[in-house]
Amino acid sequence: MSVPGRPDGPDQGPAGRGLTGRPDQVECFDEVCITCSDTAVAVNVLRLLDDGLAIVATDSGEEEVSVALVTAGVGDTVLVHAREAIAVIAP
């Protein structure tokens, strides 16, 4: 979502798409979230850690993410958005 004071103005999303006309209400029309410009990424769980965390394999190497919202095990593929697993992908 646009931020007041930025060049695209308070009532325009990227390229003028996605907003309902009110800066406080957002509708997503594209595959990428216009609020945070991010997508979920499929990664493989390598190790489970304490406190709902896991080490996963990404294209950039190993990373620590939260798996507190899903029931994931070693070897599972999970969708991660903003370092939070949001779904387990069925094999």
The first five atom37 places (N, CA, C, CB, O) and aatype in JSON, in Angstrom:
{
  "aatype": [12, 15, 19, 14, 7, 1, 14, 3, 7, 14, 3, 5, 7, 14, 0, 7, 1, 7, 10, 16, 7, 1, 14, 3, 5, 19, 6, 4, 13, 3, 6, 19, 4, 9, 16, 4, 15, 3, 16, 0, 19, 0, 19, 2, 19, 10, 1, 10, 10, 3, 3, 7, 10, 0, 9, 19, 0, 16, 3, 15, 7, 6, 6, 6, 19, 15, 19, 0, 10, 19, 16, 0, 7, 19, 7, 3, 16, 19, 10, 19, 8, 0, 1, 6, 0, 9, 0, 19, 9, 0, 14],
  "atom_mask": [
    [1, 1, 1, 1, 1],
    [1, 1, 1, 1, 1],
    [1, 1, 1, 1, 1],
    [1, 1, 1, 1, 1],
    [1, 1, 1, 0, 1],
    [1, 1, 1, 1, 1],
    [1, 1, 1, 1, 1],
    [1, 1, 1, 1, 1],
    [1, 1, 1, 0, 1],
    [1, 1, 1, 1, 1],
    [1, 1, 1, 1, 1],
    [1, 1, 1, 1, 1],
    [1, 1, 1, 0, 1],
    [1, 1, 1, 1, 1],
    [1, 1, 1, 1, 1],
    [1, 1, 1, 0, 1],
    [1, 1, 1, 1, 1],
    [1, 1, 1, 0, 1],
    [1, 1, 1, 1, 1],
    [1, 1, 1, 1, 1],
    [1, 1, 1, 0, 1],
    [1, 1, 1, 1, 1],
    [1, 1, 1, 1, 1],
    [1, 1, 1, 1, 1],
    [1, 1, 1, 1, 1],
    [1, 1, 1, 1, 1],
    [1, 1, 1, 1, 1],
    [1, 1, 1, 1, 1],
    [1, 1, 1, 1, 1],
    [1, 1, 1, 1, 1],
    [1, 1, 1, 1, 1],
    [1, 1, 1, 1, 1],
    [1, 1, 1, 1, 1],
    [1, 1, 1, 1, 1],
    [1, 1, 1, 1, 1],
    [1, 1, 1, 1, 1],
    [1, 1, 1, 1, 1],
    [1, 1, 1, 1, 1],
    [1, 1, 1, 1, 1],
    [1, 1, 1, 1, 1],
    [1, 1, 1, 1, 1],
    [1, 1, 1, 1, 1],
    [1, 1, 1, 1, 1],
    [1, 1, 1, 1, 1],
    [1, 1, 1, 1, 1],
    [1, 1, 1, 1, 1],
    [1, 1, 1, 1, 1],
    [1, 1, 1, 1, 1],
    [1, 1, 1, 1, 1],
    [1, 1, 1, 1, 1],
    [1, 1, 1, 1, 1],
    [1, 1, 1, 0, 1],
    [1, 1, 1, 1, 1],
    [1, 1, 1, 1, 1],
    [1, 1, 1, 1, 1],
    [1, 1, 1, 1, 1],
    [1, 1, 1, 1, 1],
    [1, 1, 1, 1, 1],
    [1, 1, 1, 1, 1],
    [1, 1, 1, 1, 1],
    [1, 1, 1, 0, 1],
    [1, 1, 1, 1, 1],
    [1, 1, 1, 1, 1],
    [1, 1, 1, 1, 1],
    [1, 1, 1, 1, 1],
    [1, 1, 1, 1, 1],
    [1, 1, 1, 1, 1],
    [1, 1, 1, 1, 1],
    [1, 1, 1, 1, 1],
    [1, 1, 1, 1, 1],
    [1, 1, 1, 1, 1],
    [1, 1, 1, 1, 1],
    [1, 1, 1, 0, 1],
    [1, 1, 1, 1, 1],
    [1, 1, 1, 0, 1],
    [1, 1, 1, 1, 1],
    [1, 1, 1, 1, 1],
    [1, 1, 1, 1, 1],
    [1, 1, 1, 1, 1],
    [1, 1, 1, 1, 1],
    [1, 1, 1, 1, 1],
    [1, 1, 1, 1, 1],
    [1, 1, 1, 1, 1],
    [1, 1, 1, 1, 1],
    [1, 1, 1, 1, 1],
    [1, 1, 1, 1, 1],
    [1, 1, 1, 1, 1],
    [1, 1, 1, 1, 1],
    [1, 1, 1, 1, 1],
    [1, 1, 1, 1, 1],
    [1, 1, 1, 1, 1]
  ],
  "atom_positions": [
    [[0.84, -1.17, 0.0], [0.0, 0.0, 0.0], [0.88, 1.23, 0.0], [-0.96, 0.0, 1.2], [1.95, 1.21, 0.61]],
    [[0.49, 2.25, -0.64], [1.26, 3.47, -0.71], [1.28, 4.17, 0.63], [0.7, 4.39, -1.77], [0.41, 3.97, 1.48]],
    [[2.29, 4.98, 0.79], [2.45, 5.74, 2.02], [2.3, 7.21, 1.68], [3.82, 5.46, 2.69], [2.92, 7.69, 0.74]],
    [[1.46, 7.95, 2.44], [1.33, 9.38, 2.16], [2.7, 10.04, 2.16], [0.41, 10.07, 3.2], [3.54, 9.76, 3.01]],
    [[2.91, 10.93, 1.19], [4.19, 11.61, 1.08], [5.13, 10.98, 0.08], [0.0, 0.0, 0.0], [6.11, 11.6, -0.33]],
    [[4.85, 9.74, -0.33], [5.67, 9.11, -1.36], [5.19, 9.61, -2.72], [5.6, 7.56, -1.28], [4.05, 10.06, -2.84]],
    [[6.04, 9.54, -3.76], [5.68, 10.07, -5.07], [4.41, 9.51, -5.67], [6.78, 9.84, -6.0], [3.73, 10.2, -6.43]],
    [[4.06, 8.26, -5.36], [2.86, 7.69, -5.97], [1.58, 8.15, -5.27], [2.93, 6.18, -5.94], [0.48, 7.83, -5.73]],
    [[1.7, 8.89, -4.19], [0.55, 9.5, -3.54], [-0.2, 8.56, -2.64], [0.0, 0.0, 0.0], [0.0, 7.35, -2.71]],
    [[-1.07, 9.09, -1.78], [-1.77, 8.27, -0.8], [-2.87, 7.39, -1.36], [-2.34, 9.13, 0.25], [-3.29, 6.45, -0.69]],
    [[-3.35, 7.66, -2.57], [-4.47, 6.9, -3.1], [-4.08, 5.99, -4.27], [-5.55, 7.83, -3.55], [-4.95, 5.45, -4.95]],
    [[-2.79, 5.81, -4.5], [-2.36, 4.98, -5.61], [-1.44, 3.89, -5.11], [-1.67, 5.82, -6.68], [-0.54, 4.14, -4.32]],
    [[-1.68, 2.66, -5.58], [-0.76, 1.56, -5.32], [0.26, 1.53, -6.43], [0.0, 0.0, 0.0], [0.31, 2.46, -7.25]],
    [[1.08, 0.5, -6.5], [2.04, 0.39, -7.58], [1.33, 0.43, -8.92], [2.86, -0.9, -7.45], [0.4, -0.34, -9.16]],
    [[1.75, 1.32, -9.78], [1.16, 1.5, -11.11], [-0.34, 1.8, -11.02], [1.39, 0.27, -11.97], [-1.08, 1.56, -11.98]],
    [[-0.79, 2.32, -9.86], [-2.19, 2.67, -9.7], [-3.12, 1.49, -9.54], [0.0, 0.0, 0.0], [-4.34, 1.66, -9.64]],
    [[-2.59, 0.28, -9.3], [-3.42, -0.91, -9.19], [-3.57, -1.32, -7.74], [-2.82, -2.07, -10.02], [-2.72, -1.02, -6.9]],
    [[-4.66, -2.0, -7.45], [-4.78, -2.7, -6.19], [-5.53, -1.99, -5.09], [0.0, 0.0, 0.0], [-6.0, -2.67, -4.17]],
    [[-5.67, -0.71, -5.12], [-6.37, -0.04, -4.04], [-7.84, 0.15, -4.37], [-5.73, 1.3, -3.75], [-8.23, 0.21, -5.53]],
    [[-8.64, 0.24, -3.34], [-10.07, 0.39, -3.51], [-10.48, 1.85, -3.66], [-10.81, -0.23, -2.34], [-11.67, 2.15, -3.79]],
    [[-9.52, 2.75, -3.64], [-9.83, 4.17, -3.68], [-9.66, 4.82, -2.32], [0.0, 0.0, 0.0], [-9.61, 6.04, -2.21]],
    [[-9.58, 4.0, -1.29], [-9.32, 4.51, 0.05], [-7.96, 4.01, 0.49], [-10.44, 4.07, 1.06], [-7.68, 2.82, 0.34]],
    [[-7.09, 4.88, 1.02], [-5.75, 4.44, 1.39], [-5.7, 3.45, 2.53], [-4.94, 5.63, 1.75], [-4.67, 2.82, 2.75]],
    [[-6.8, 3.28, 3.28], [-6.8, 2.35, 4.39], [-7.38, 0.99, 4.03], [-7.57, 2.93, 5.54], [-7.43, 0.1, 4.88]],
    [[-7.82, 0.78, 2.77], [-8.36, -0.5, 2.33], [-7.59, -0.97, 1.1], [-9.87, -0.39, 2.03], [-7.44, -0.24, 0.13]],
    [[-7.12, -2.21, 1.16], [-6.32, -2.75, 0.08], [-6.97, -4.0, -0.48], [-4.9, -3.06, 0.55], [-7.45, -4.85, 0.27]],
    [[-6.99, -4.12, -1.8], [-7.37, -5.35, -2.49], [-6.18, -5.78, -3.3], [-8.64, -5.15, -3.39], [-5.59, -4.96, -4.01]],
    [[-5.81, -7.05, -3.22], [-4.68, -7.55, -4.01], [-5.21, -8.14, -5.31], [-3.87, -8.6, -3.22], [-6.07, -9.02, -5.29]],
    [[-4.69, -7.66, -6.44], [-5.07, -8.16, -7.75], [-3.95, -8.91, -8.43], [-5.52, -7.02, -8.62], [-4.19, -9.66, -9.37]],
    [[-2.71, -8.72, -7.98], [-1.55, -9.36, -8.58], [-1.12, -10.55, -7.74], [-0.4, -8.35, -8.74], [-1.66, -10.78, -6.66]],
    [[-0.13, -11.32, -8.25], [0.37, -12.47, -7.52], [1.24, -12.07, -6.33], [1.16, -13.36, -8.45], [1.49, -12.9, -5.45]],
    [[1.69, -10.84, -6.28], [2.54, -10.36, -5.2], [1.72, -9.43, -4.33], [3.8, -9.64, -5.75], [0.96, -8.6, -4.83]],
    [[1.87, -9.56, -3.03], [1.16, -8.69, -2.08], [1.62, -7.25, -2.27], [1.39, -9.16, -0.62], [2.82, -6.97, -2.15]],
    [[0.7, -6.33, -2.55], [1.11, -4.95, -2.74], [1.39, -4.23, -1.43], [0.06, -4.21, -3.51], [1.95, -3.14, -1.43]],
    [[0.99, -4.84, -0.33], [1.28, -4.23, 0.96], [2.75, -4.37, 1.31], [0.43, -4.86, 2.05], [3.38, -3.4, 1.75]],
    [[3.3, -5.55, 1.12], [4.71, -5.76, 1.49], [5.58, -6.17, 0.31], [4.79, -6.82, 2.57], [6.79, -6.36, 0.48]],
    [[5.02, -6.32, -0.88], [5.76, -6.7, -2.1], [6.53, -7.99, -1.93], [6.72, -5.6, -2.5], [7.65, -8.12, -2.43]],
    [[5.95, -8.93, -1.24], [6.65, -10.17, -0.96], [5.79, -11.36, -1.35], [7.04, -10.25, 0.52], [4.58, -11.23, -1.53]],
    [[6.42, -12.51, -1.48], [5.71, -13.75, -1.78], [6.16, -14.83, -0.82], [5.95, -14.18, -3.24], [7.19, -14.68, -0.15]],
    [[5.41, -15.9, -0.73], [5.82, -17.06, 0.05], [6.76, -17.9, -0.79], [4.59, -17.89, 0.53], [6.6, -18.0, -2.0]],
    [[7.75, -18.52, -0.13], [8.76, -19.32, -0.81], [8.72, -20.74, -0.25], [10.19, -18.7, -0.64], [8.65, -20.93, 0.97]],
    [[8.77, -21.73, -1.12], [8.79, -23.13, -0.7], [10.23, -23.5, -0.31], [8.26, -24.07, -1.84], [11.16, -23.32, -1.09]],
    [[10.39, -24.03, 0.91], [11.7, -24.45, 1.41], [11.56, -25.8, 2.1], [12.29, -23.4, 2.39], [10.45, -26.21, 2.47]],
    [[12.67, -26.5, 2.26], [12.67, -27.81, 2.93], [13.19, -27.69, 4.35], [13.52, -28.82, 2.14], [14.19, -27.02, 4.61]],
    [[12.49, -28.35, 5.28], [12.89, -28.34, 6.69], [14.06, -29.32, 6.87], [11.69, -28.72, 7.62], [13.94, -30.5, 6.56]],
    [[15.17, -28.8, 7.39], [16.35, -29.63, 7.64], [16.43, -30.11, 9.09], [17.61, -28.87, 7.3], [16.73, -31.27, 9.35]],
    [[16.15, -29.21, 10.03], [16.21, -29.52, 11.45], [15.16, -28.73, 12.21], [17.62, -29.23, 12.02], [14.89, -27.57, 11.87]],
    [[14.57, -29.34, 13.22], [13.66, -28.64, 14.12], [14.44, -28.19, 15.34], [12.45, -29.54, 14.54], [15.25, -28.94, 15.88]],
    [[14.21, -26.96, 15.78], [14.85, -26.39, 16.95], [13.81, -26.19, 18.05], [15.55, -25.04, 16.6], [12.63, -26.44, 17.84]],
    [[14.25, -25.75, 19.19], [13.33, -25.43, 20.28], [12.53, -24.17, 19.96], [14.09, -25.24, 21.61], [12.88, -23.43, 19.04]],
    [[11.47, -23.95, 20.7], [10.65, -22.73, 20.62], [9.99, -22.51, 19.27], [11.5, -21.55, 20.95], [9.83, -21.36, 18.85]],
    [[9.61, -23.57, 18.56], [8.89, -23.43, 17.31], [9.72, -22.92, 16.15], [0.0, 0.0, 0.0], [9.18, -22.31, 15.23]],
    [[11.01, -23.15, 16.19], [11.9, -22.71, 15.11], [12.44, -23.9, 14.34], [13.06, -21.88, 15.68], [12.42, -25.03, 14.83]],
    [[12.91, -23.64, 13.13], [13.5, -24.69, 12.31], [14.59, -24.1, 11.43], [12.42, -25.39, 11.44], [14.6, -22.91, 11.14]],
    [[15.51, -24.95, 11.02], [16.5, -24.6, 10.02], [15.98, -25.17, 8.7], [17.95, -25.17, 10.39], [15.64, -26.35, 8.61]],
    [[15.93, -24.32, 7.68], [15.43, -24.73, 6.37], [16.48, -24.47, 5.3], [14.12, -23.98, 6.03], [17.37, -23.64, 5.47]],
    [[16.36, -25.21, 4.2], [17.26, -25.03, 3.06], [16.59, -24.09, 2.06], [17.61, -26.41, 2.39], [15.49, -24.35, 1.59]],
    [[17.28, -22.99, 1.74], [16.79, -22.03, 0.75], [17.8, -21.95, -0.39], [16.56, -20.62, 1.39], [18.87, -22.56, -0.33]],
    [[17.46, -21.22, -1.42], [18.39, -21.02, -2.53], [19.65, -20.28, -2.07], [17.7, -20.23, -3.64], [20.7, -20.39, -2.7]],
    [[19.55, -19.54, -0.97], [20.68, -18.77, -0.44], [21.45, -19.51, 0.64], [20.19, -17.46, 0.1], [22.41, -18.97, 1.19]],
    [[21.05, -20.73, 0.97], [21.69, -21.5, 2.03], [20.7, -21.79, 3.15], [0.0, 0.0, 0.0], [19.49, -21.7, 2.96]],
    [[21.22, -22.14, 4.3], [20.36, -22.46, 5.45], [19.91, -21.19, 6.16], [21.1, -23.39, 6.44], [20.68, -20.24, 6.31]],
    [[18.65, -21.2, 6.59], [18.09, -20.07, 7.33], [17.21, -20.59, 8.45], [17.28, -19.13, 6.39], [16.66, -21.69, 8.37]],
    [[17.08, -19.78, 9.49], [16.21, -20.1, 10.62], [14.87, -19.41, 10.41], [16.85, -19.66, 11.98], [14.82, -18.21, 10.13]],
    [[13.79, -20.18, 10.54], [12.44, -19.64, 10.39], [11.56, -20.17, 11.52], [11.83, -20.01, 9.01], [11.91, -21.14, 12.19]],
    [[10.43, -19.53, 11.71], [9.44, -20.0, 12.67], [8.53, -21.02, 12.01], [8.62, -18.82, 13.25], [8.07, -20.81, 10.88]],
    [[8.26, -22.12, 12.71], [7.28, -23.1, 12.26], [6.17, -23.24, 13.3], [7.96, -24.48, 11.99], [5.49, -24.27, 13.36]],
    [[6.0, -22.21, 14.11], [5.04, -22.24, 15.2], [3.59, -22.33, 14.72], [5.21, -21.01, 16.05], [2.73, -22.82, 15.45]],
    [[3.3, -21.87, 13.52], [1.92, -21.86, 13.02], [1.53, -23.12, 12.27], [1.71, -20.68, 12.13], [0.37, -23.3, 11.91]],
    [[2.5, -24.01, 12.01], [2.23, -25.22, 11.23], [2.77, -26.44, 11.96], [2.85, -25.12, 9.82], [3.57, -26.32, 12.89]],
    [[2.31, -27.61, 11.54], [2.86, -28.86, 12.06], [3.78, -29.42, 10.99], [1.72, -29.89, 12.45], [3.33, -30.09, 10.06]],
    [[5.07, -29.12, 11.13], [6.05, -29.51, 10.13], [7.1, -30.41, 10.77], [6.72, -28.28, 9.49], [7.41, -30.29, 11.95]],
    [[7.63, -31.32, 9.96], [8.68, -32.21, 10.42], [9.88, -32.13, 9.48], [0.0, 0.0, 0.0], [9.81, -31.52, 8.41]],
    [[10.96, -32.75, 9.9], [12.15, -32.8, 9.07], [11.81, -33.46, 7.74], [13.3, -33.57, 9.8], [11.17, -34.51, 7.71]],
    [[12.22, -32.85, 6.65], [11.94, -33.36, 5.31], [10.71, -32.75, 4.66], [0.0, 0.0, 0.0], [10.52, -32.87, 3.45]],
    [[9.86, -32.09, 5.45], [8.67, -31.44, 4.89], [9.05, -30.2, 4.09], [7.67, -31.07, 6.01], [10.07, -29.56, 4.35]],
    [[8.21, -29.89, 3.12], [8.34, -28.63, 2.38], [7.28, -27.68, 2.94], [8.17, -28.84, 0.83], [6.1, -28.03, 3.02]],
    [[7.72, -26.48, 3.31], [6.81, -25.49, 3.87], [6.88, -24.22, 3.05], [7.14, -25.2, 5.35], [7.9, -23.91, 2.44]],
    [[5.77, -23.47, 3.05], [5.76, -22.14, 2.45], [6.11, -21.15, 3.54], [4.38, -21.81, 1.8], [5.5, -21.14, 4.6]],
    [[7.1, -20.31, 3.27], [7.57, -19.34, 4.25], [7.36, -17.93, 3.71], [9.06, -19.57, 4.6], [7.73, -17.62, 2.58]],
    [[6.76, -17.09, 4.54], [6.56, -15.68, 4.23], [7.06, -14.88, 5.41], [5.05, -15.36, 3.91], [6.58, -15.07, 6.53]],
    [[8.0, -13.99, 5.19], [8.55, -13.13, 6.24], [9.1, -13.96, 7.4], [7.48, -12.16, 6.75], [8.87, -13.64, 8.57]],
    [[9.83, -15.02, 7.07], [10.47, -15.93, 8.05], [9.48, -16.68, 8.93], [11.42, -15.15, 8.93], [9.82, -17.11, 10.03]],
    [[8.24, -16.82, 8.44], [7.21, -17.56, 9.16], [6.62, -18.61, 8.23], [6.09, -16.61, 9.69], [6.09, -18.27, 7.17]],
    [[6.7, -19.89, 8.61], [6.07, -20.95, 7.82], [4.56, -20.77, 7.93], [6.51, -22.39, 8.3], [4.01, -20.69, 9.03]],
    [[3.89, -20.7, 6.78], [2.45, -20.47, 6.79], [1.65, -21.67, 6.28], [2.12, -19.26, 5.96], [0.42, -21.68, 6.38]],
    [[2.33, -22.67, 5.72], [1.64, -23.87, 5.23], [2.65, -24.97, 4.98], [0.84, -23.56, 3.94], [3.81, -24.71, 4.66]],
    [[2.19, -26.22, 5.14], [2.98, -27.38, 4.76], [2.45, -27.83, 3.42], [2.91, -28.54, 5.84], [1.24, -27.97, 3.24]],
    [[3.35, -28.07, 2.47], [2.96, -28.51, 1.14], [2.93, -30.04, 1.13], [3.94, -27.94, 0.05], [3.89, -30.69, 1.52]],
    [[1.82, -30.58, 0.67], [1.68, -32.04, 0.6], [2.7, -32.61, -0.4], [0.22, -32.45, 0.18], [2.98, -32.0, -1.43]],
    [[3.26, -33.79, -0.07], [4.24, -34.38, -0.99], [3.64, -34.78, -2.32], [4.87, -35.58, -0.36], [4.34, -35.3, -3.19]]
  ]
}
